[in-house]
Amino acid sequence: MTEPPIYRYDVTFEATEIDQGRSIVTLALSHEGSASAPSTTFFFEPTEEMTPEDTKLLAQFLNQYITRLGIVLPDTAEPDDG
C-alpha cells in the first residue's frame, strides 16, 4: 500500500472586514509561485467577541508562525490548482 500524496502550499493570512465591526481571516494559497484555487476562498470566522483589531492581530500572528498548508488526498484525487 502506498502513502497518499501530500500537497503543500504557501499560505498568507489577511484580516478582511465583512460587516461593520466584523472581520474574518482569509487564507491566500500559492503553489510553486502561482495562486492556487483562485475561485475558492478559505477563511476563519472568529467569534463575535473578537474585534476587527483582534482579528488583524490574529492574522499577523498566523503569518509570523505558519508558512505552509498541507493537504493529503486519496490516491485517485488531485488538487485543483485552477
N, CA, C and O atoms as a CHARMM CRD file, in Angstrom:
* protein
*
  328
    1    1 MET  N      0.84100  -1.17500   0.00000 PROA 1      0.00000
    2    1 MET  CA     0.00000   0.00000   0.00000 PROA 1      0.00000
    3    1 MET  C      0.88800   1.24200   0.00000 PROA 1      0.00000
    4    1 MET  O      1.80000   1.35600   0.81900 PROA 1      0.00000
    5    2 THR  N      0.62800   2.15200  -0.89900 PROA 2      0.00000
    6    2 THR  CA     1.43000   3.36700  -0.97700 PROA 2      0.00000
    7    2 THR  C      0.78900   4.47200  -0.15400 PROA 2      0.00000
    8    2 THR  O     -0.42000   4.48800   0.07400 PROA 2      0.00000
    9    3 GLU  N      1.63300   5.39100   0.28200 PROA 3      0.00000
   10    3 GLU  CA     1.15200   6.54600   1.03800 PROA 3      0.00000
   11    3 GLU  C      0.42300   7.50400   0.09900 PROA 3      0.00000
   12    3 GLU  O      0.83700   7.67500  -1.04700 PROA 3      0.00000
   13    4 PRO  N     -0.65900   8.13100   0.57000 PROA 4      0.00000
   14    4 PRO  CA    -1.34000   9.11500  -0.28600 PROA 4      0.00000
   15    4 PRO  C     -0.43800  10.32700  -0.49200 PROA 4      0.00000
   16    4 PRO  O      0.37700  10.65100   0.37100 PROA 4      0.00000
   17    5 PRO  N     -0.58400  11.00000  -1.64000 PROA 5      0.00000
   18    5 PRO  CA     0.26700  12.16300  -1.90400 PROA 5      0.00000
   19    5 PRO  C     -0.06200  13.32200  -0.95900 PROA 5      0.00000
   20    5 PRO  O     -1.20700  13.51400  -0.55000 PROA 5      0.00000
   21    6 ILE  N      0.97100  14.07700  -0.63300 PROA 6      0.00000
   22    6 ILE  CA     0.81600  15.26800   0.19800 PROA 6      0.00000
   23    6 ILE  C      1.13400  16.47200  -0.66900 PROA 6      0.00000
   24    6 ILE  O      2.18500  16.52800  -1.30800 PROA 6      0.00000
   25    7 TYR  N      0.22600  17.43300  -0.69100 PROA 7      0.00000
   26    7 TYR  CA     0.42500  18.66600  -1.43400 PROA 7      0.00000
   27    7 TYR  C      0.62700  19.78800  -0.42900 PROA 7      0.00000
   28    7 TYR  O     -0.14500  19.92800   0.52000 PROA 7      0.00000
   29    8 ARG  N      1.67600  20.59200  -0.64400 PROA 8      0.00000
   30    8 ARG  CA     1.98200  21.68900   0.26900 PROA 8      0.00000
   31    8 ARG  C      1.85700  23.01600  -0.46300 PROA 8      0.00000
   32    8 ARG  O      2.29900  23.16600  -1.60200 PROA 8      0.00000
   33    9 TYR  N      1.24300  23.97000   0.22200 PROA 9      0.00000
   34    9 TYR  CA     1.01200  25.29000  -0.34500 PROA 9      0.00000
   35    9 TYR  C      1.57800  26.34700   0.59100 PROA 9      0.00000
   36    9 TYR  O      1.50000  26.20200   1.81100 PROA 9      0.00000
   37   10 ASP  N      2.14500  27.40600   0.02900 PROA 10     0.00000
   38   10 ASP  CA     2.49700  28.57200   0.82100 PROA 10     0.00000
   39   10 ASP  C      1.19500  29.25600   1.19900 PROA 10     0.00000
   40   10 ASP  O      0.26400  29.30400   0.39500 PROA 10     0.00000
   41   11 VAL  N      1.12000  29.78400   2.40900 PROA 11     0.00000
   42   11 VAL  CA    -0.12600  30.40300   2.87100 PROA 11     0.00000
   43   11 VAL  C      0.16100  31.77300   3.47900 PROA 11     0.00000
   44   11 VAL  O      1.15100  31.96100   4.18700 PROA 11     0.00000
   45   12 THR  N     -0.72100  32.72000   3.18900 PROA 12     0.00000
   46   12 THR  CA    -0.67800  34.06000   3.76700 PROA 12     0.00000
   47   12 THR  C     -2.05700  34.34600   4.34300 PROA 12     0.00000
   48   12 THR  O     -3.07200  34.05000   3.71300 PROA 12     0.00000
   49   13 PHE  N     -2.09300  34.91800   5.53400 PROA 13     0.00000
   50   13 PHE  CA    -3.34400  35.22700   6.21900 PROA 13     0.00000
   51   13 PHE  C     -3.59300  36.72700   6.16300 PROA 13     0.00000
   52   13 PHE  O     -2.65800  37.52100   6.26400 PROA 13     0.00000
   53   14 GLU  N     -4.87000  37.11900   6.00100 PROA 14     0.00000
   54   14 GLU  CA    -5.21400  38.53900   5.94200 PROA 14     0.00000
   55   14 GLU  C     -6.55000  38.76300   6.63800 PROA 14     0.00000
   56   14 GLU  O     -7.51200  38.02800   6.41300 PROA 14     0.00000
   57   15 ALA  N     -6.59700  39.79200   7.49000 PROA 15     0.00000
   58   15 ALA  CA    -7.85900  40.17000   8.12600 PROA 15     0.00000
   59   15 ALA  C     -8.67500  40.97100   7.12200 PROA 15     0.00000
   60   15 ALA  O     -8.17400  41.91900   6.51600 PROA 15     0.00000
   61   16 THR  N     -9.93500  40.58400   6.95200 PROA 16     0.00000
   62   16 THR  CA   -10.81500  41.22600   5.99300 PROA 16     0.00000
   63   16 THR  C    -12.13300  41.56500   6.67700 PROA 16     0.00000
   64   16 THR  O    -12.79400  40.68400   7.22800 PROA 16     0.00000
   65   17 GLU  N    -12.51700  42.83400   6.64500 PROA 17     0.00000
   66   17 GLU  CA   -13.78000  43.23700   7.26200 PROA 17     0.00000
   67   17 GLU  C    -14.93400  42.84500   6.34100 PROA 17     0.00000
   68   17 GLU  O    -14.93200  43.17900   5.15600 PROA 17     0.00000
   69   18 ILE  N    -15.92000  42.13400   6.89400 PROA 18     0.00000
   70   18 ILE  CA   -17.05600  41.68100   6.09100 PROA 18     0.00000
   71   18 ILE  C    -18.32700  42.45800   6.41100 PROA 18     0.00000
   72   18 ILE  O    -19.21300  42.56600   5.56300 PROA 18     0.00000
   73   19 ASP  N    -18.42800  42.99000   7.59700 PROA 19     0.00000
   74   19 ASP  CA   -19.55100  43.81200   8.04800 PROA 19     0.00000
   75   19 ASP  C    -18.99600  44.85300   9.00300 PROA 19     0.00000
   76   19 ASP  O    -17.85200  44.75600   9.44700 PROA 19     0.00000
   77   20 GLN  N    -19.80600  45.84000   9.31100 PROA 20     0.00000
   78   20 GLN  CA   -19.39800  46.84800  10.28900 PROA 20     0.00000
   79   20 GLN  C    -19.01500  46.14700  11.58900 PROA 20     0.00000
   80   20 GLN  O    -19.86600  45.55600  12.25400 PROA 20     0.00000
   81   21 GLY  N    -17.73800  46.21200  11.94700 PROA 21     0.00000
   82   21 GLY  CA   -17.27500  45.62800  13.19400 PROA 21     0.00000
   83   21 GLY  C    -17.05200  44.13100  13.17900 PROA 21     0.00000
   84   21 GLY  O    -16.75400  43.56000  14.22700 PROA 21     0.00000
   85   22 ARG  N    -17.18400  43.45800  12.02500 PROA 22     0.00000
   86   22 ARG  CA   -16.96200  42.00700  11.90900 PROA 22     0.00000
   87   22 ARG  C    -15.91000  41.73100  10.85400 PROA 22     0.00000
   88   22 ARG  O    -15.99600  42.22200   9.72900 PROA 22     0.00000
   89   23 SER  N    -14.92100  40.94500  11.22600 PROA 23     0.00000
   90   23 SER  CA   -13.84600  40.58800  10.29800 PROA 23     0.00000
   91   23 SER  C    -13.65800  39.08200  10.26200 PROA 23     0.00000
   92   23 SER  O    -14.03100  38.36600  11.19200 PROA 23     0.00000
   93   24 ILE  N    -13.07300  38.62100   9.17300 PROA 24     0.00000
   94   24 ILE  CA   -12.67300  37.22800   9.02800 PROA 24     0.00000
   95   24 ILE  C    -11.18300  37.20800   8.70100 PROA 24     0.00000
   96   24 ILE  O    -10.60700  38.23400   8.34000 PROA 24     0.00000
   97   25 VAL  N    -10.56600  36.04300   8.82900 PROA 25     0.00000
   98   25 VAL  CA    -9.17800  35.87000   8.41500 PROA 25     0.00000
   99   25 VAL  C     -9.18400  34.99300   7.17300 PROA 25     0.00000
  100   25 VAL  O     -9.55300  33.82000   7.23700 PROA 25     0.00000
  101   26 THR  N     -8.77500  35.56500   6.03700 PROA 26     0.00000
  102   26 THR  CA    -8.74400  34.80700   4.78800 PROA 26     0.00000
  103   26 THR  C     -7.36400  34.17400   4.60200 PROA 26     0.00000
  104   26 THR  O     -6.36600  34.67100   5.12400 PROA 26     0.00000
  105   27 LEU  N     -7.32400  33.08500   3.86100 PROA 27     0.00000
  106   27 LEU  CA    -6.09000  32.38000   3.54700 PROA 27     0.00000
  107   27 LEU  C     -5.83400  32.50400   2.05800 PROA 27     0.00000
  108   27 LEU  O     -6.67200  32.10600   1.24900 PROA 27     0.00000
  109   28 ALA  N     -4.68600  33.04900   1.68600 PROA 28     0.00000
  110   28 ALA  CA    -4.27800  33.10200   0.28300 PROA 28     0.00000
  111   28 ALA  C     -3.24400  31.99900   0.07600 PROA 28     0.00000
  112   28 ALA  O     -2.19300  31.99600   0.71700 PROA 28     0.00000
  113   29 LEU  N     -3.54800  31.06600  -0.82000 PROA 29     0.00000
  114   29 LEU  CA    -2.66300  29.92600  -1.07100 PROA 29     0.00000
  115   29 LEU  C     -1.92200  30.09900  -2.38000 PROA 29     0.00000
  116   29 LEU  O     -2.48000  30.59300  -3.36000 PROA 29     0.00000
  117   30 SER  N     -0.65300  29.68700  -2.39400 PROA 30     0.00000
  118   30 SER  CA     0.11100  29.66200  -3.64100 PROA 30     0.00000
  119   30 SER  C      0.90100  28.36000  -3.69600 PROA 30     0.00000
  120   30 SER  O      1.28300  27.79500  -2.67200 PROA 30     0.00000
  121   31 HSD  N      1.13000  27.91200  -4.90400 PROA 31     0.00000
  122   31 HSD  CA     1.85500  26.65900  -5.13200 PROA 31     0.00000
  123   31 HSD  C      2.86400  26.90100  -6.24500 PROA 31     0.00000
  124   31 HSD  O      2.49800  27.25000  -7.36700 PROA 31     0.00000
  125   32 GLU  N      4.13100  26.71300  -5.92400 PROA 32     0.00000
  126   32 GLU  CA     5.21400  26.93600  -6.88400 PROA 32     0.00000
  127   32 GLU  C      5.13300  28.32800  -7.50200 PROA 32     0.00000
  128   32 GLU  O      5.35700  28.49700  -8.70100 PROA 32     0.00000
  129   33 GLY  N      4.80900  29.33400  -6.66800 PROA 33     0.00000
  130   33 GLY  CA     4.80600  30.72400  -7.10100 PROA 33     0.00000
  131   33 GLY  C      3.53100  31.21300  -7.75800 PROA 33     0.00000
  132   33 GLY  O      3.42300  32.39500  -8.08500 PROA 33     0.00000
  133   34 SER  N      2.55600  30.32400  -7.96100 PROA 34     0.00000
  134   34 SER  CA     1.29600  30.72300  -8.59700 PROA 34     0.00000
  135   34 SER  C      0.14900  30.58700  -7.60400 PROA 34     0.00000
  136   34 SER  O      0.14800  29.69000  -6.76000 PROA 34     0.00000
  137   35 ALA  N     -0.83200  31.49100  -7.71200 PROA 35     0.00000
  138   35 ALA  CA    -2.01300  31.41600  -6.85400 PROA 35     0.00000
  139   35 ALA  C     -2.73300  30.09700  -7.10000 PROA 35     0.00000
  140   35 ALA  O     -2.88400  29.66600  -8.24300 PROA 35     0.00000
  141   36 SER  N     -3.17200  29.46700  -6.02900 PROA 36     0.00000
  142   36 SER  CA    -3.89900  28.20400  -6.12700 PROA 36     0.00000
  143   36 SER  C     -5.37000  28.42600  -5.87800 PROA 36     0.00000
  144   36 SER  O     -5.74900  29.26000  -5.05600 PROA 36     0.00000
  145   37 ALA  N     -6.18700  27.69300  -6.57300 PROA 37     0.00000
  146   37 ALA  CA    -7.64500  27.72600  -6.41100 PROA 37     0.00000
  147   37 ALA  C     -8.17800  29.15200  -6.34500 PROA 37     0.00000
  148   37 ALA  O     -8.78900  29.53100  -5.34600 PROA 37     0.00000
  149   38 PRO  N     -7.95700  29.96000  -7.40100 PROA 38     0.00000
  150   38 PRO  CA    -8.38800  31.35600  -7.35100 PROA 38     0.00000
  151   38 PRO  C     -9.89200  31.53100  -7.21000 PROA 38     0.00000
  152   38 PRO  O    -10.34000  32.59000  -6.77200 PROA 38     0.00000
  153   39 SER  N    -10.68700  30.52500  -7.56800 PROA 39     0.00000
  154   39 SER  CA   -12.13500  30.64700  -7.45500 PROA 39     0.00000
  155   39 SER  C    -12.64500  30.21500  -6.08300 PROA 39     0.00000
  156   39 SER  O    -13.84600  30.27100  -5.81800 PROA 39     0.00000
  157   40 THR  N    -11.73000  29.78200  -5.20800 PROA 40     0.00000
  158   40 THR  CA   -12.10100  29.30300  -3.87700 PROA 40     0.00000
  159   40 THR  C    -11.49700  30.21500  -2.82400 PROA 40     0.00000
  160   40 THR  O    -10.32300  30.57600  -2.90700 PROA 40     0.00000
  161   41 THR  N    -12.30400  30.59000  -1.82600 PROA 41     0.00000
  162   41 THR  CA   -11.80600  31.39400  -0.71900 PROA 41     0.00000
  163   41 THR  C    -11.89600  30.57500   0.55900 PROA 41     0.00000
  164   41 THR  O    -12.95700  30.05500   0.90600 PROA 41     0.00000
  165   42 PHE  N    -10.77500  30.46800   1.25200 PROA 42     0.00000
  166   42 PHE  CA   -10.73300  29.80600   2.54700 PROA 42     0.00000
  167   42 PHE  C    -10.66000  30.88900   3.60600 PROA 42     0.00000
  168   42 PHE  O     -9.95900  31.88500   3.42900 PROA 42     0.00000
  169   43 PHE  N    -11.38100  30.70200   4.71400 PROA 43     0.00000
  170   43 PHE  CA   -11.34200  31.72100   5.76200 PROA 43     0.00000
  171   43 PHE  C    -11.65700  31.12400   7.12400 PROA 43     0.00000
  172   43 PHE  O    -12.27700  30.06700   7.23700 PROA 43     0.00000
  173   44 PHE  N    -11.20400  31.84600   8.17000 PROA 44     0.00000
  174   44 PHE  CA   -11.58500  31.57700   9.54900 PROA 44     0.00000
  175   44 PHE  C    -12.60100  32.63900   9.93300 PROA 44     0.00000
  176   44 PHE  O    -12.42800  33.81300   9.60600 PROA 44     0.00000
  177   45 GLU  N    -13.65200  32.23800  10.61900 PROA 45     0.00000
  178   45 GLU  CA   -14.62800  33.19900  11.10900 PROA 45     0.00000
  179   45 GLU  C    -14.54900  33.20200  12.63800 PROA 45     0.00000
  180   45 GLU  O    -15.01600  32.26500  13.28700 PROA 45     0.00000
  181   46 PRO  N    -13.95600  34.25800  13.21500 PROA 46     0.00000
  182   46 PRO  CA   -13.80200  34.31500  14.66800 PROA 46     0.00000
  183   46 PRO  C    -15.13600  34.53100  15.37700 PROA 46     0.00000
  184   46 PRO  O    -16.14100  34.86400  14.74900 PROA 46     0.00000
  185   47 THR  N    -15.12900  34.33900  16.68700 PROA 47     0.00000
  186   47 THR  CA   -16.32500  34.58200  17.48400 PROA 47     0.00000
  187   47 THR  C    -16.69900  36.05500  17.42600 PROA 47     0.00000
  188   47 THR  O    -15.87300  36.90700  17.09800 PROA 47     0.00000
  189   48 GLU  N    -17.94900  36.34200  17.74600 PROA 48     0.00000
  190   48 GLU  CA   -18.44200  37.71900  17.69000 PROA 48     0.00000
  191   48 GLU  C    -17.71400  38.64100  18.65800 PROA 48     0.00000
  192   48 GLU  O    -17.66100  39.85100  18.44100 PROA 48     0.00000
  193   49 GLU  N    -17.15300  38.07800  19.72400 PROA 49     0.00000
  194   49 GLU  CA   -16.44700  38.89900  20.71600 PROA 49     0.00000
  195   49 GLU  C    -15.12300  39.44800  20.18100 PROA 49     0.00000
  196   49 GLU  O    -14.57800  40.40200  20.73700 PROA 49     0.00000
  197   50 MET  N    -14.61300  38.86200  19.12600 PROA 50     0.00000
  198   50 MET  CA   -13.32000  39.27700  18.58100 PROA 50     0.00000
  199   50 MET  C    -13.49500  40.53000  17.72500 PROA 50     0.00000
  200   50 MET  O    -14.26100  40.52800  16.76200 PROA 50     0.00000
  201   51 THR  N    -12.79300  41.58100  18.07500 PROA 51     0.00000
  202   51 THR  CA   -12.89400  42.84800  17.34600 PROA 51     0.00000
  203   51 THR  C    -12.08700  42.78400  16.05400 PROA 51     0.00000
  204   51 THR  O    -11.24000  41.90300  15.90900 PROA 51     0.00000
  205   52 PRO  N    -12.32800  43.69700  15.10700 PROA 52     0.00000
  206   52 PRO  CA   -11.50000  43.74900  13.90200 PROA 52     0.00000
  207   52 PRO  C    -10.01200  43.92000  14.23000 PROA 52     0.00000
  208   52 PRO  O     -9.16000  43.37700  13.52800 PROA 52     0.00000
  209   53 GLU  N     -9.69800  44.66200  15.27800 PROA 53     0.00000
  210   53 GLU  CA    -8.29400  44.82900  15.68000 PROA 53     0.00000
  211   53 GLU  C     -7.70800  43.49800  16.16100 PROA 53     0.00000
  212   53 GLU  O     -6.56500  43.16400  15.84700 PROA 53     0.00000
  213   54 ASP  N     -8.50800  42.73800  16.92900 PROA 54     0.00000
  214   54 ASP  CA    -8.07100  41.41500  17.37700 PROA 54     0.00000
  215   54 ASP  C     -7.84600  40.48500  16.18500 PROA 54     0.00000
  216   54 ASP  O     -6.88000  39.72300  16.14900 PROA 54     0.00000
  217   55 THR  N     -8.75700  40.56000  15.21100 PROA 55     0.00000
  218   55 THR  CA    -8.64400  39.70800  14.02400 PROA 55     0.00000
  219   55 THR  C     -7.37600  40.04400  13.23900 PROA 55     0.00000
  220   55 THR  O     -6.70300  39.15300  12.72000 PROA 55     0.00000
  221   56 LYS  N     -7.05700  41.33300  13.15800 PROA 56     0.00000
  222   56 LYS  CA    -5.82400  41.74700  12.48200 PROA 56     0.00000
  223   56 LYS  C     -4.60400  41.19700  13.21600 PROA 56     0.00000
  224   56 LYS  O     -3.65700  40.73200  12.58300 PROA 56     0.00000
  225   57 LEU  N     -4.62200  41.24900  14.53800 PROA 57     0.00000
  226   57 LEU  CA    -3.51500  40.68900  15.32900 PROA 57     0.00000
  227   57 LEU  C     -3.39900  39.18000  15.12300 PROA 57     0.00000
  228   57 LEU  O     -2.29400  38.64200  15.04700 PROA 57     0.00000
  229   58 LEU  N     -4.54600  38.49900  15.03300 PROA 58     0.00000
  230   58 LEU  CA    -4.54000  37.05900  14.77900 PROA 58     0.00000
  231   58 LEU  C     -3.88600  36.75200  13.43400 PROA 58     0.00000
  232   58 LEU  O     -3.05900  35.84600  13.33800 PROA 58     0.00000
  233   59 ALA  N     -4.25300  37.50100  12.39700 PROA 59     0.00000
  234   59 ALA  CA    -3.66900  37.29700  11.06700 PROA 59     0.00000
  235   59 ALA  C     -2.15800  37.54100  11.10800 PROA 59     0.00000
  236   59 ALA  O     -1.39800  36.78400  10.50300 PROA 59     0.00000
  237   60 GLN  N     -1.71700  38.57600  11.80700 PROA 60     0.00000
  238   60 GLN  CA    -0.28200  38.86100  11.92500 PROA 60     0.00000
  239   60 GLN  C      0.43100  37.72100  12.63700 PROA 60     0.00000
  240   60 GLN  O      1.50900  37.30300  12.21600 PROA 60     0.00000
  241   61 PHE  N     -0.16400  37.21300  13.71400 PROA 61     0.00000
  242   61 PHE  CA     0.41200  36.10000  14.46200 PROA 61     0.00000
  243   61 PHE  C      0.54600  34.86300  13.56700 PROA 61     0.00000
  244   61 PHE  O      1.59900  34.22500  13.53100 PROA 61     0.00000
  245   62 LEU  N     -0.52800  34.53200  12.84800 PROA 62     0.00000
  246   62 LEU  CA    -0.50300  33.36300  11.96800 PROA 62     0.00000
  247   62 LEU  C      0.56400  33.52200  10.88500 PROA 62     0.00000
  248   62 LEU  O      1.26400  32.55800  10.57300 PROA 62     0.00000
  249   63 ASN  N      0.70400  34.71400  10.30500 PROA 63     0.00000
  250   63 ASN  CA     1.72700  34.94300   9.28300 PROA 63     0.00000
  251   63 ASN  C      3.12800  34.78500   9.84400 PROA 63     0.00000
  252   63 ASN  O      4.04600  34.37800   9.13200 PROA 63     0.00000
  253   64 GLN  N      3.29300  35.10600  11.11900 PROA 64     0.00000
  254   64 GLN  CA     4.62200  35.00100  11.73200 PROA 64     0.00000
  255   64 GLN  C      5.02300  33.54800  11.96300 PROA 64     0.00000
  256   64 GLN  O      6.20400  33.20900  11.88000 PROA 64     0.00000
  257   65 TYR  N      4.04300  32.68600  12.25400 PROA 65     0.00000
  258   65 TYR  CA     4.37600  31.32200  12.67000 PROA 65     0.00000
  259   65 TYR  C      3.92100  30.21500  11.72600 PROA 65     0.00000
  260   65 TYR  O      4.39700  29.08600  11.84400 PROA 65     0.00000
  261   66 ILE  N      3.02500  30.50100  10.80500 PROA 66     0.00000
  262   66 ILE  CA     2.52400  29.47900   9.87100 PROA 66     0.00000
  263   66 ILE  C      2.89900  29.89900   8.44900 PROA 66     0.00000
  264   66 ILE  O      2.53700  30.98700   8.00000 PROA 66     0.00000
  265   67 THR  N      3.62200  29.03200   7.75000 PROA 67     0.00000
  266   67 THR  CA     4.05000  29.37600   6.39700 PROA 67     0.00000
  267   67 THR  C      3.49400  28.43700   5.32700 PROA 67     0.00000
  268   67 THR  O      3.43400  28.80100   4.15200 PROA 67     0.00000
  269   68 ARG  N      3.08800  27.23000   5.72900 PROA 68     0.00000
  270   68 ARG  CA     2.62800  26.24600   4.74400 PROA 68     0.00000
  271   68 ARG  C      1.33300  25.59800   5.20700 PROA 68     0.00000
  272   68 ARG  O      1.07100  25.47600   6.40300 PROA 68     0.00000
  273   69 LEU  N      0.52300  25.18200   4.22800 PROA 69     0.00000
  274   69 LEU  CA    -0.67800  24.41000   4.46500 PROA 69     0.00000
  275   69 LEU  C     -0.52300  23.11700   3.68700 PROA 69     0.00000
  276   69 LEU  O     -0.20800  23.13800   2.49700 PROA 69     0.00000
  277   70 GLY  N     -0.74000  22.00100   4.34500 PROA 70     0.00000
  278   70 GLY  CA    -0.62300  20.71000   3.68700 PROA 70     0.00000
  279   70 GLY  C     -1.97300  20.05800   3.50100 PROA 70     0.00000
  280   70 GLY  O     -2.85900  20.19200   4.34500 PROA 70     0.00000
  281   71 ILE  N     -2.13100  19.34700   2.38700 PROA 71     0.00000
  282   71 ILE  CA    -3.36700  18.63000   2.08400 PROA 71     0.00000
  283   71 ILE  C     -2.97800  17.21100   1.67700 PROA 71     0.00000
  284   71 ILE  O     -2.12100  17.01500   0.81400 PROA 71     0.00000
  285   72 VAL  N     -3.61500  16.22500   2.30500 PROA 72     0.00000
  286   72 VAL  CA    -3.41200  14.82700   1.94300 PROA 72     0.00000
  287   72 VAL  C     -4.67500  14.37100   1.23100 PROA 72     0.00000
  288   72 VAL  O     -5.77600  14.47300   1.77100 PROA 72     0.00000
  289   73 LEU  N     -4.50800  13.87000   0.01800 PROA 73     0.00000
  290   73 LEU  CA    -5.64600  13.43300  -0.78600 PROA 73     0.00000
  291   73 LEU  C     -5.54800  11.94300  -1.08100 PROA 73     0.00000
  292   73 LEU  O     -4.44700  11.39900  -1.17300 PROA 73     0.00000
  293   74 PRO  N     -6.69100  11.28100  -1.23000 PROA 74     0.00000
  294   74 PRO  CA    -6.65300   9.87400  -1.65700 PROA 74     0.00000
  295   74 PRO  C     -5.92800   9.74300  -2.99600 PROA 74     0.00000
  296   74 PRO  O     -5.84900  10.70600  -3.75900 PROA 74     0.00000
  297   75 ASP  N     -5.41000   8.57800  -3.27400 PROA 75     0.00000
  298   75 ASP  CA    -4.65700   8.34100  -4.50000 PROA 75     0.00000
  299   75 ASP  C     -5.38700   8.76500  -5.76400 PROA 75     0.00000
  300   75 ASP  O     -4.74400   9.18600  -6.72600 PROA 75     0.00000
  301   76 THR  N     -6.70400   8.66800  -5.78800 PROA 76     0.00000
  302   76 THR  CA    -7.45900   8.95900  -7.00900 PROA 76     0.00000
  303   76 THR  C     -7.77100  10.43900  -7.19100 PROA 76     0.00000
  304   76 THR  O     -8.20200  10.84500  -8.27000 PROA 76     0.00000
  305   77 ALA  N     -7.56300  11.25600  -6.15700 PROA 77     0.00000
  306   77 ALA  CA    -7.90000  12.67500  -6.25500 PROA 77     0.00000
  307   77 ALA  C     -6.65300  13.51900  -6.47000 PROA 77     0.00000
  308   77 ALA  O     -5.57000  13.17200  -5.99800 PROA 77     0.00000
  309   78 GLU  N     -6.81000  14.61200  -7.17300 PROA 78     0.00000
  310   78 GLU  CA    -5.72300  15.58300  -7.35800 PROA 78     0.00000
  311   78 GLU  C     -6.27300  16.95300  -7.02100 PROA 78     0.00000
  312   78 GLU  O     -7.44300  17.22800  -7.28500 PROA 78     0.00000
  313   79 PRO  N     -5.44100  17.83000  -6.43400 PROA 79     0.00000
  314   79 PRO  CA    -5.93700  19.16400  -6.08900 PROA 79     0.00000
  315   79 PRO  C     -6.20300  20.00600  -7.33300 PROA 79     0.00000
  316   79 PRO  O     -5.55500  19.83000  -8.36400 PROA 79     0.00000
  317   80 ASP  N     -7.14300  20.90200  -7.22500 PROA 80     0.00000
  318   80 ASP  CA    -7.46900  21.82300  -8.32100 PROA 80     0.00000
  319   80 ASP  C     -6.63300  23.05800  -8.15000 PROA 80     0.00000
  320   80 ASP  O     -6.95600  23.90100  -7.31300 PROA 80     0.00000
  321   81 ASP  N     -5.55300  23.20400  -8.92300 PROA 81     0.00000
  322   81 ASP  CA    -4.68400  24.36700  -8.84300 PROA 81     0.00000
  323   81 ASP  C     -5.17600  25.47000  -9.76200 PROA 81     0.00000
  324   81 ASP  O     -4.50000  26.48200  -9.94800 PROA 81     0.00000
  325   82 GLY  N     -6.37200  25.27100 -10.34300 PROA 82     0.00000
  326   82 GLY  CA    -7.10200  26.20800 -11.17100 PROA 82     0.00000
  327   82 GLY  C     -6.29600  27.22300 -11.81600 PROA 82     0.00000
  328   82 GLY  O     -6.82800  28.06500 -12.54000 PROA 82     0.00000
